[in-house]
Amino acid sequence: MATQDSTARGQAETRAARAQMQAEMAAQAWADLASAERNRDDNTARLKALRLAREAEAEAVVAAKPAPKPRAKKATVRARAAT
């Protein structure tokens, strides 16, 4: 009977240790996931800032260009005939 009690106690301790290890591994997995999400969000924000800066620079270049001069209209046949 004593061996059955010690065996049952040993199995219970093993189950408890396994459950504790699984809980620690799960906590670490959640921490890793949160870290990966933070890294992804930081990278997305960095890339968005770069894109917005590039677009603003492109708009500034376009705004700095002088407007093209309108082409002179050719005289029509009627206008030439009237003169």
Contacts in CASP RR format, 6 or more apart in sequence:
PFRMAT RR
TARGET T0000
AUTHOR 0000-0000-0000
METHOD contacts of the structure
MODEL  1
MATQDSTARGQAETRAARAQMQAEMAAQAWADLASAERNRDDNTARLKAL
RLAREAEAEAVVAAKPAPKPRAKKATVRARAAT
END
